[in-house]
């Protein structure tokens, strides 16, 4: 159980890092910075966010299933 909670915490931290990366890109783009060389970083941040959302959803479904099995 503790390992799962640690994995969930790590996924949430990585999700926040990915979202902050996306927001930073957008903020600098709005300020007028040349962001062409940072497009790869934006894509990696988006992939990180999508991956971690999938991990969190999987965690929630597994927890619901384990609760239903114990009842």
N, C-alpha and C positions, 0 to 999 in steps of 0.2 A: 504494500500500500504506500509506504514512504517513497519507494522508487517511482511509482506512478505520479505522486504529487510533485516530486522533484522534476520529473520530465514535463509535467504541465507547467510548472513555474518557469522552466527553461524555455518552453515554447512561447509563453506569454512575453518573456523578456525579448526573445528574438522577433516576435511580432511587433513589439513596440519599437525596436531598432529599425525594422523594415519600414514601418509607418513614418518614423522620423526621417529616414532617408528620402522617402517619397516627398514628404512635406518640405524638406530642405531643398530638394531639386525644384519643386514648384515655387518656393519662395525666392530662390535665386533667379529663376526664369522670369518671374514677375518683376524683379528689380532691374531686369535688362541684361543680365550676365549672358555671355556666350556659353551655352550649355551643351554644345555638340559633342565635346569630348567626354561628357559625363552621362551620355545616354545609356551606356553599358551599365553604369552604376544604378541608374534608375531601373533598368530591366532586372538586374539582380535583386534590388530591393523589392520589386513587385513579385518576383518568383519566391523570395523569402516569405513575404506576407501570405501569398496563396498557399505555400507549403505548410506554414505554421497554422493557418486557419483550418486546413485539412487535418492536421495532427490534433488540434483541439477538438474538432468535431468528432474525430474517431475516439478520443479519450472520453468525451461525454457519452457517446453511444455505448462504449464498453462499460462505463460505470452504471448506466441505466440497466443494461442487461445483467450485470452482476447483482444489482439490487433486486431485480425481479427474480433472479434465481434463488436468492437467499430468503425470499418471502414465502 
